[in-house]
Amino acid sequence: MKYTIRHAGPQDCREIMRLIVELSVYEKLEEQVNITHKELEVDGFGENPFFKCLVAEVPEDERTKEGHTVVGYSMYYFVYSPWKGRSVCMEDLYVMPDFRGQGIGKALMCGIAKIGWDNKCTRLQFVVLDWNKPSIDFYKSHGAQNVTEKEGWQEMRIDDNAMEKLAQMAPKI
């Protein structure tokens, strides 16, 4: 199958949003998606972008029955580890089911690894749901290590209400 991996642009945000919703359904977390393609445009392609994104696109003659040519995506952003330095964080790697097994997911991940390597990052980090064995096996087959098992790290998050309370207690900066 022919496909192209390219940097996403603001014109891709509707398609990326469609894929985000598909991924959230697969992950059984669709109720957590509360952004729109407009927010993606601002947050990814506005004056101060928070993320970057690669998309996988197939030729028109291989589009989906619904007419889509964008069949996969992977968002990423840069973070800094006080122990390891520069890192690239992969946030979502998704390929539509009918297009899996064609090397598209690997190409997206390799693209992000190359971007990270070219930016002198020392690691590529991401999270995966503990029940998603096909993805865990895929990542491990490409050298990923489960740092929860290896080092005991637990992913933590403070959501909006708790974050607002913390922000209200912050000293003047």
N, CA, C and O of each residue as an XYZ file, in Angstrom:
692
protein
N       0.840     -1.187      0.000
C       0.000      0.000      0.000
C       0.878      1.240      0.000
O       1.868      1.317      0.727
N       0.513      2.184     -0.802
C       1.230      3.455     -0.846
C       0.646      4.389      0.214
O      -0.567      4.447      0.417
N       1.530      5.107      0.874
C       1.104      6.117      1.841
C       2.233      7.124      1.997
O       3.381      6.859      1.642
N       1.883      8.263      2.526
C       2.845      9.326      2.790
C       2.725      9.724      4.248
O       1.622      9.837      4.782
N       3.869      9.937      4.890
C       3.893     10.510      6.234
C       4.339     11.955      6.064
O       5.369     12.224      5.445
N       3.568     12.875      6.608
C       3.905     14.295      6.464
C       3.534     15.053      7.728
O       2.767     14.577      8.565
N       4.103     16.247      7.838
C       3.736     17.135      8.943
C       2.311     17.617      8.714
O       1.939     17.984      7.600
N       1.525     17.614      9.772
C       0.151     18.104      9.687
C       0.149     19.622      9.620
O       1.087     20.281     10.069
N      -0.899     20.156      9.065
C      -1.124     21.594      9.028
C      -2.517     21.898      9.540
O      -3.281     20.977      9.828
N      -2.861     23.168      9.659
C      -4.180     23.520     10.192
C      -5.325     22.936      9.359
O      -6.410     22.682      9.882
N      -5.083     22.727      8.079
C      -6.114     22.162      7.207
C      -6.446     20.705      7.562
O      -7.471     20.180      7.127
N      -5.592     20.061      8.340
C      -5.796     18.658      8.720
C      -6.573     18.484     10.025
O      -6.879     17.355     10.409
N      -6.891     19.564     10.703
C      -7.440     19.446     12.064
C      -8.776     18.722     12.129
O      -9.028     18.008     13.099
N      -9.637     18.881     11.137
C     -10.908     18.139     11.150
C     -10.654     16.635     11.056
O     -11.298     15.845     11.746
N      -9.716     16.251     10.202
C      -9.395     14.832     10.051
C      -8.692     14.291     11.296
O      -8.974     13.172     11.722
N      -7.793     15.061     11.875
C      -7.131     14.633     13.107
C      -8.168     14.468     14.213
O      -8.111     13.506     14.980
N      -9.103     15.390     14.297
C     -10.154     15.299     15.317
C     -10.977     14.035     15.124
O     -11.322     13.366     16.099
N     -11.295     13.700     13.883
C     -12.027     12.466     13.593
C     -11.254     11.253     14.101
O     -11.836     10.344     14.693
N      -9.941     11.241     13.868
C      -9.107     10.124     14.305
C      -8.968     10.085     15.829
O      -8.913      9.007     16.420
N      -8.910     11.252     16.459
C      -8.859     11.305     17.929
C     -10.114     10.655     18.512
O     -10.031      9.893     19.475
N     -11.260     10.954     17.934
C     -12.510     10.361     18.413
C     -12.493      8.850     18.192
O     -12.899      8.095     19.075
N     -12.027      8.401     17.024
C     -11.929      6.956     16.769
C     -11.039      6.276     17.803
O     -11.390      5.221     18.332
N      -9.895      6.877     18.090
C      -8.989      6.310     19.086
C      -9.645      6.266     20.453
O      -9.509      5.276     21.171
N     -10.354      7.320     20.824
C     -10.989      7.359     22.147
C     -12.060      6.279     22.275
O     -12.252      5.731     23.360
N     -12.753      5.970     21.198
C     -13.742      4.895     21.216
C     -13.028      3.560     21.422
O     -13.459      2.744     22.238
N     -11.946      3.337     20.689
C     -11.160      2.107     20.841
C     -10.656      1.956     22.282
O     -10.668      0.859     22.841
N     -10.218      3.061     22.866
C      -9.687      3.038     24.228
C     -10.779      3.053     25.301
O     -10.482      3.026     26.496
N     -12.038      3.098     24.871
C     -13.195      3.133     25.776
C     -13.167      4.375     26.669
O     -13.540      4.318     27.841
N     -12.723      5.491     26.101
C     -12.596      6.742     26.853
C     -13.208      7.925     26.092
O     -12.807      9.071     26.293
N     -14.175      7.644     25.222
C     -14.715      8.705     24.368
C     -15.333      9.859     25.144
O     -15.382     10.982     24.643
N     -15.809      9.597     26.367
C     -16.410     10.679     27.160
C     -15.367     11.698     27.611
O     -15.727     12.785     28.063
N     -14.095     11.368     27.497
C     -13.044     12.291     27.925
C     -12.636     13.296     26.844
O     -11.928     14.261     27.133
N     -13.070     13.081     25.623
C     -12.716     14.015     24.547
C     -13.639     15.221     24.630
O     -14.850     15.101     24.447
N     -13.053     16.391     24.909
C     -13.883     17.593     25.026
C     -13.271     18.785     24.306
O     -13.509     19.935     24.675
N     -12.476     18.500     23.271
C     -11.951     19.580     22.439
C     -12.578     19.476     21.055
O     -13.236     18.489     20.728
N     -12.362     20.507     20.255
C     -12.865     20.522     18.884
C     -11.693     20.740     17.926
O     -10.565     21.000     18.345
N     -11.989     20.629     16.640
C     -10.934     20.872     15.655
C     -10.436     22.313     15.726
O      -9.284     22.582     15.387
N     -11.278     23.233     16.158
C     -10.858     24.640     16.295
C      -9.773     24.776     17.360
O      -8.799     25.505     17.168
N      -9.938     24.079     18.475
C      -8.905     24.115     19.517
C      -7.614     23.477     19.019
O      -6.525     23.949     19.346
N      -7.724     22.411     18.232
C      -6.525     21.810     17.640
C      -5.795     22.824     16.761
O      -4.568     22.913     16.793
N      -6.552     23.583     15.982
C      -5.942     24.589     15.102
C      -5.149     25.606     15.914
O      -4.001     25.908     15.585
N      -5.756     26.132     16.969
C      -5.092     27.141     17.793
C      -3.918     26.529     18.558
O      -2.822     27.088     18.583
N      -4.163     25.375     19.180
C      -3.152     24.779     20.057
C      -1.988     24.145     19.295
O      -0.891     24.013     19.837
N      -2.220     23.758     18.055
C      -1.147     23.138     17.281
C      -0.520     24.035     16.240
O       0.627     23.827     15.847
N      -1.261     25.034     15.789
C      -0.774     25.828     14.664
C      -0.925     27.329     14.895
O      -0.771     28.127     13.970
N      -1.225     27.701     16.124
C      -1.364     29.110     16.467
C      -0.018     29.737     16.790
O       1.035     29.189     16.464
N      -0.071     30.885     17.430
C       1.128     31.663     17.749
C       2.082     30.938     18.694
O       3.299     31.081     18.576
N       1.540     30.164     19.624
C       2.352     29.451     20.602
C       1.943     27.967     20.607
O       1.214     27.541     21.502
N       2.399     27.176     19.622
C       1.928     25.793     19.512
C       2.322     24.927     20.713
O       3.443     25.001     21.214
N       1.371     24.108     21.156
C       1.597     23.187     22.275
C       1.974     21.799     21.788
O       2.512     21.004     22.560
N       1.706     21.489     20.530
C       2.026     20.174     19.995
C       2.347     20.284     18.513
O       2.080     21.293     17.861
N       2.933     19.201     18.008
C       3.145     19.032     16.575
C       2.530     17.696     16.214
O       2.209     16.899     17.095
N       2.364     17.448     14.933
C       1.651     16.241     14.544
C       2.121     15.760     13.175
O       2.377     16.554     12.270
N       2.228     14.455     13.050
C       2.438     13.815     11.752
C       1.136     13.126     11.367
O       0.413     12.622     12.226
N       0.845     13.108     10.076
C      -0.311     12.370      9.581
C       0.140     11.384      8.515
O       1.139     11.591      7.827
N      -0.624     10.307      8.401
C      -0.423      9.314      7.351
C      -1.550      9.491      6.349
O      -2.727      9.521      6.710
N      -1.172      9.606      5.095
C      -2.163      9.853      4.057
C      -1.988      8.857      2.923
O      -0.868      8.576      2.495
N      -3.101      8.330      2.443
C      -3.085      7.412      1.306
C      -3.557      8.152      0.059
O      -4.228      9.179      0.166
N      -3.210      7.638     -1.127
C      -3.688      8.274     -2.358
C      -5.214      8.199     -2.470
O      -5.856      7.361     -1.837
N      -5.766      9.070     -3.267
C      -7.223      9.131     -3.464
C      -7.802      7.768     -3.843
O      -8.891      7.417     -3.389
N      -7.097      7.001     -4.662
C      -7.634      5.715     -5.113
C      -7.621      4.643     -4.015
O      -8.150      3.550     -4.217
N      -7.025      4.944     -2.863
C      -7.013      4.007     -1.740
C      -7.743      4.566     -0.528
O      -7.633      4.019      0.569
N      -8.488      5.651     -0.715
C      -9.205      6.287      0.392
C     -10.242      5.336      0.980
O     -10.599      4.328      0.372
N     -10.715      5.680      2.175
C     -11.719      4.862      2.853
C     -13.047      4.953      2.100
O     -13.229      5.808      1.234
N     -13.963      4.059      2.446
C     -15.280      4.102      1.789
C     -16.028      5.395      2.106
O     -16.933      5.794      1.372
N     -15.635      6.059      3.227
C     -16.229      7.359      3.574
C     -15.522      8.514      2.872
O     -15.942      9.665      2.989
N     -14.450      8.210      2.142
C     -13.742      9.232      1.383
C     -12.531      9.841      2.062
O     -11.989     10.827      1.563
N     -12.088      9.289      3.186
C     -10.949      9.838      3.911
C      -9.626      9.361      3.320
O      -9.469      8.189      2.979
N      -8.687     10.280      3.205
C      -7.328      9.906      2.784
C      -6.347      9.968      3.954
O      -5.301      9.321      3.909
N      -6.661     10.726      4.989
C      -5.832     10.758      6.195
C      -6.282      9.579      7.056
O      -7.409      9.551      7.550
N      -5.373      8.595      7.229
C      -5.742      7.330      7.873
C      -4.999      7.073      9.183
O      -5.225      6.051      9.831
N      -4.120      7.985      9.574
C      -3.389      7.824     10.819
C      -2.762      9.130     11.246
O      -2.611     10.056     10.450
N      -2.398      9.191     12.517
C      -1.741     10.388     13.028
C      -0.946     10.039     14.271
O      -1.171      9.013     14.912
N      -0.021     10.909     14.592
C       0.680     10.842     15.862
C       1.076     12.252     16.261
O       1.755     12.957     15.516
N       0.640     12.653     17.451
C       1.019     13.959     17.996
C       2.292     13.792     18.811
O       2.570     12.718     19.344
N       3.058     14.872     18.897
C       4.249     14.839     19.732
C       4.568     16.239     20.222
O       4.097     17.237     19.675
N       5.382     16.284     21.266
C       5.860     17.546     21.812
C       7.169     17.263     22.534
O       7.501     16.112     22.819
N       7.886     18.300     22.817
C       9.183     18.157     23.468
C       9.056     18.431     24.959
O       8.330     19.333     25.377
N       9.766     17.646     25.752
C       9.815     17.812     27.202
C      11.276     17.739     27.617
O      12.152     17.415     26.816
N      11.514     18.042     28.865
C      12.889     18.033     29.362
C      12.976     17.200     30.630
O      12.202     17.388     31.569
N      13.914     16.291     30.643
C      14.166     15.480     31.830
C      15.379     16.042     32.556
O      16.438     16.195     31.947
N      15.252     16.352     33.845
C      16.417     16.843     34.575
C      17.507     15.779     34.700
O      18.638     16.104     35.061
N      17.195     14.527     34.413
C      18.193     13.460     34.469
C      18.772     13.133     33.097
O      19.953     12.806     32.978
N      17.934     13.222     32.057
C      18.358     12.769     30.728
C      18.410     13.881     29.681
O      18.944     13.683     28.590
N      17.862     15.039     30.008
C      17.886     16.140     29.047
C      16.683     16.106     28.123
O      15.571     15.779     28.536
N      16.924     16.447     26.875
C      15.850     16.583     25.893
C      15.167     15.240     25.617
O      15.817     14.204     25.475
N      13.841     15.299     25.548
C      13.034     14.120     25.228
C      11.912     14.540     24.297
O      11.470     15.689     24.317
N      11.459     13.605     23.485
C      10.273     13.838     22.671
C       9.192     12.908     23.214
O       9.432     11.724     23.449
N       8.015     13.457     23.405
C       6.892     12.709     23.953
C       5.874     12.470     22.835
O       5.372     13.411     22.220
N       5.583     11.200     22.587
C       4.592     10.831     21.582
C       3.234     10.743     22.269
O       3.042      9.931     23.174
N       2.323     11.556     21.851
C       0.974     11.589     22.429
C       0.025     11.093     21.350
O      -0.332     11.841     20.440
N      -0.371      9.874     21.446
C      -1.238      9.209     20.482
C      -0.455      8.729     19.264
O       0.339      9.463     18.675
N      -0.697      7.522     18.923
C      -0.257      6.912     17.669
C      -1.446      6.076     17.247
O      -1.775      5.082     17.893
N      -2.093      6.476     16.165
C      -3.316      5.797     15.755
C      -3.350      5.624     14.248
O      -3.055      6.546     13.487
N      -3.718      4.414     13.838
C      -3.948      4.092     12.434
C      -5.317      3.423     12.353
O      -5.628      2.543     13.155
N      -6.122      3.834     11.400
C      -7.449      3.236     11.232
C      -7.314      1.723     11.043
O      -6.379      1.264     10.386
N      -8.242      0.944     11.614
C      -8.122     -0.518     11.572
C      -7.889     -1.115     10.187
O      -7.079     -2.032     10.054
N      -8.566     -0.629      9.159
C      -8.406     -1.192      7.812
C      -7.026     -0.935      7.217
O      -6.676     -1.525      6.195
N      -6.242     -0.064      7.843
C      -4.935      0.297      7.297
C      -3.784     -0.191      8.170
O      -2.624      0.134      7.916
N      -4.108     -0.969      9.194
C      -3.068     -1.510     10.077
C      -2.354     -2.671      9.398
O      -2.890     -3.295      8.483
N      -1.144     -2.949      9.855
C      -0.372     -4.048      9.295
C       0.317     -3.713      7.989
O       0.849     -4.598      7.319
N       0.311     -2.436      7.622
C       0.919     -1.982      6.372
C       2.207     -1.200      6.607
O       2.830     -0.724      5.658
N       2.609     -1.067      7.882
C       3.812     -0.312      8.210
C       3.559      1.152      8.519
O       4.507      1.902      8.755
N       2.306      1.575      8.521
C       1.982      2.990      8.736
C       2.288      3.408     10.173
O       2.894      4.457     10.391
N       1.880      2.612     11.146
C       2.160      2.939     12.545
C       3.652      3.014     12.812
O       4.125      3.924     13.494
N       4.389      2.060     12.275
C       5.838      2.068     12.441
C       6.437      3.309     11.793
O       7.330      3.937     12.362
N       5.955      3.667     10.609
C       6.471      4.850      9.914
C       6.201      6.118     10.714
O       7.059      6.999     10.779
N       5.021      6.224     11.323
C       4.714      7.391     12.158
C       5.653      7.450     13.356
O       6.204      8.508     13.661
N       5.838      6.315     14.039
C       6.716      6.294     15.206
C       8.160      6.575     14.801
O       8.859      7.317     15.491
N       8.611      5.997     13.701
C       9.974      6.262     13.224
C      10.150      7.734     12.865
O      11.212      8.312     13.091
N       9.108      8.332     12.308
C       9.168      9.755     11.985
C       9.366     10.606     13.224
O      10.165     11.542     13.221
N       8.645     10.287     14.274
C       8.801     11.039     15.525
C      10.171     10.766     16.140
O      10.807     11.681     16.663
N      10.631      9.515     16.081
C      11.972      9.203     16.589
C      13.028     10.013     15.845
O      13.964     10.524     16.460
N      12.883     10.135     14.521
C      13.858     10.907     13.734
C      13.805     12.384     14.101
O      14.847     13.026     14.234
N      12.614     12.921     14.264
C      12.479     14.323     14.667
C      13.157     14.522     16.021
O      13.896     15.488     16.211
N      12.910     13.618     16.954
C      13.555     13.709     18.260
C      15.065     13.609     18.142
O      15.787     14.413     18.733
N      15.550     12.635     17.388
C      16.991     12.438     17.219
C      17.631     13.678     16.587
O      18.690     14.129     17.023
N      16.981     14.222     15.561
C      17.499     15.418     14.894
C      17.528     16.633     15.819
O      18.296     17.569     15.600
N      16.683     16.611     16.861
C      16.648     17.695     17.850
C      17.431     17.352     19.107
O      17.245     17.971     20.155
N      18.310     16.357     18.995
C      19.215     15.947     20.078
C      18.488     15.437     21.320
O      18.968     15.600     22.442
N      17.326     14.819     21.107
C      16.611     14.185     22.220
C      17.290     12.863     22.549
O      17.838     12.192     21.674
N      17.242     12.504     23.824
C      17.875     11.263     24.262
C      16.876     10.126     24.427
O      17.269      8.979     24.636
N      15.586     10.440     24.334
C      14.600      9.377     24.431
C      13.257      9.798     23.848
O      12.935     10.979     23.722
N      12.501      8.778     23.502
C      11.121      8.911     23.031
C      10.259      8.283     24.111
O      10.435      7.109     24.438
N       9.338      9.041     24.667
C       8.501      8.510     25.737
C       7.028      8.627     25.375
O       6.629      9.492     24.596
N       6.229      7.738     25.955
C       4.795      7.700     25.684
C       4.139      6.803     26.711
O       4.823      6.104     27.458
N       2.824      6.816     26.753
C       2.077      5.925     27.630
C       1.185      5.040     26.767
O       0.832      5.395     25.643
N       0.834      3.894     27.311
C      -0.069      2.965     26.634
C      -0.932      2.317     27.712
O      -0.456      2.021     28.808
N      -2.188      2.104     27.393
C      -3.090      1.472     28.352
C      -2.633      0.051     28.656
O      -2.192     -0.671     27.762
N      -2.739     -0.344     29.914
C      -2.209     -1.646     30.336
C      -2.900     -2.840     29.688
O      -2.323     -3.926     29.638
N      -4.120     -2.665     29.192
C      -4.835     -3.772     28.551
C      -4.581     -3.853     27.049
O      -5.020     -4.804     26.401
N      -3.882     -2.876     26.488
C      -3.689     -2.808     25.032
C      -2.465     -3.637     24.617
O      -1.438     -3.096     24.206
N      -2.602     -4.951     24.735
C      -1.495     -5.865     24.465
C      -0.944     -5.742     23.039
O       0.275     -5.788     22.873
N      -1.776     -5.589     22.005
C      -1.193     -5.446     20.667
C      -0.246     -4.240     20.564
O       0.811     -4.329     19.939
N      -0.629     -3.127     21.174
C       0.240     -1.941     21.141
C       1.484     -2.133     21.995
O       2.583     -1.753     21.592
N       1.312     -2.724     23.175
C       2.470     -2.984     24.045
C       3.473     -3.872     23.312
O       4.673     -3.597     23.322
N       2.980     -4.936     22.677
C       3.868     -5.833     21.931
C       4.550     -5.107     20.773
O       5.737     -5.312     20.520
N       3.798     -4.260     20.072
C       4.355     -3.474     18.964
C       5.486     -2.586     19.466
O       6.572     -2.578     18.888
N       5.238     -1.839     20.537
C       6.259     -0.934     21.066
C       7.484     -1.693     21.563
O       8.617     -1.296     21.292
N       7.259     -2.779     22.287
C       8.387     -3.570     22.793
C       9.207     -4.157     21.647
O      10.427     -4.280     21.763
N       8.554     -4.519     20.543
C       9.285     -5.081     19.409
C      10.207     -4.048     18.759
O      11.087     -4.395     17.970
N       9.994     -2.785     19.100
C      10.834     -1.704     18.567
C      11.718     -1.083     19.646
O      12.205      0.036     19.487
N      11.922     -1.810     20.742
C      12.879     -1.381     21.755
C      12.308     -0.643     22.945
O      13.068     -0.201     23.807
N      10.992     -0.491     23.024
C      10.395      0.199     24.176
C      10.539     -0.648     25.434
O      10.517     -1.878     25.384
N      10.685      0.032     26.549
C      10.759     -0.608     27.860
C       9.572     -0.144     28.688
O       9.181      1.021     28.619
N       9.007     -1.032     29.455
C       7.918     -0.678     30.348
C       8.543     -0.133     31.636
O       8.997     -0.904     32.481
N       8.566      1.192     31.783
C       9.224      1.783     32.949
C       8.416      1.606     34.232
O       8.958      1.761     35.327
N       7.128      1.285     34.113
C       6.364      0.951     35.318
C       6.902     -0.350     35.893
O       7.133     -0.454     37.098
N       7.103     -1.343     35.030
C       7.657     -2.625     35.483
C       9.120     -2.476     35.895
O       9.532     -2.999     36.931
N       9.902     -1.769     35.089
C      11.352     -1.699     35.288
C      11.754     -0.795     36.451
O      12.626     -1.151     37.244
N      11.114      0.384     36.557
C      11.547      1.389     37.529
C      10.470      1.771     38.543
O      10.760      2.460     39.520
N       9.236      1.332     38.320
C       8.166      1.610     39.272
C       7.473      2.951     39.103
O       6.693      3.343     39.971
N       7.732      3.668     38.015
C       7.076      4.956     37.809
C       5.578      4.764     37.603
O       5.151      3.809     36.954
N       4.794      5.664     38.150
C       3.352      5.673     37.953
C       2.973      6.997     37.304
O       3.434      8.055     37.732
N       2.150      6.944     36.291
C       1.678      8.156     35.607
C       0.679      8.854     36.526
O      -0.258      8.222     37.013
N       0.867     10.137     36.764
C      -0.017     10.910     37.632
C      -0.592     12.077     36.828
O      -0.019     12.504     35.825
N      -1.737     12.581     37.291
C      -2.371     13.705     36.611
C      -3.181     14.497     37.616
O      -3.803     13.926     38.511
N      -3.172     15.814     37.468
C      -4.036     16.701     38.238
C      -4.951     17.378     37.226
O      -4.487     18.130     36.369
N      -6.257     17.110     37.326
C      -7.212     17.661     36.373
C      -7.642     19.070     36.744
O      -7.216     19.614     37.763
N      -8.483     19.652     35.915
C      -8.801     21.077     35.954
C      -9.231     21.629     37.306
O      -8.698     22.658     37.721
N     -10.164     21.002     38.013
C     -10.623     21.559     39.294
C      -9.506     21.591     40.328
O      -9.307     22.604     40.997
N      -8.781     20.490     40.460
C      -7.670     20.450     41.413
C      -6.550     21.389     40.966
O      -5.894     22.016     41.797
N      -6.333     21.483     39.663
C      -5.301     22.378     39.152
C      -5.650     23.837     39.447
O      -4.782     24.632     39.808
N      -6.921     24.174     39.291
C      -7.356     25.539     39.592
C      -7.114     25.868     41.069
O      -6.663     26.965     41.398
N      -7.412     24.925     41.946
C      -7.185     25.147     43.394
C      -5.698     25.367     43.674
O      -5.335     26.260     44.439
N      -4.848     24.563     43.062
C      -3.412     24.748     43.231
C      -2.969     26.115     42.704
O      -2.191     26.820     43.346
N      -3.478     26.472     41.527
C      -3.099     27.748     40.921
C      -3.497     28.919     41.811
O      -2.770     29.908     41.895
N      -4.629     28.817     42.465
C      -5.085     29.891     43.357
C      -4.188     30.033     44.580
O      -4.135     31.104     45.184
N      -3.487     28.972     44.949
C      -2.594     29.021     46.111
C      -1.165     29.397     45.725
O      -0.298     29.487     46.594
N      -0.910     29.613     44.458
C       0.462     29.850     44.006
C       0.970     31.212     44.487
O       0.212     32.178     44.579
N       2.250     31.264     44.786
C       2.848     32.559     45.129
C       2.943     33.415     43.870
O       2.843     32.911     42.751
N       3.133     34.689     44.066
C       3.287     35.577     42.920
C       4.618     35.214     42.230
O       5.667     35.145     42.870
N       4.546     34.992     40.948
C       5.730     34.602     40.170
C       6.042     35.672     39.146
O       7.002     35.539     38.387
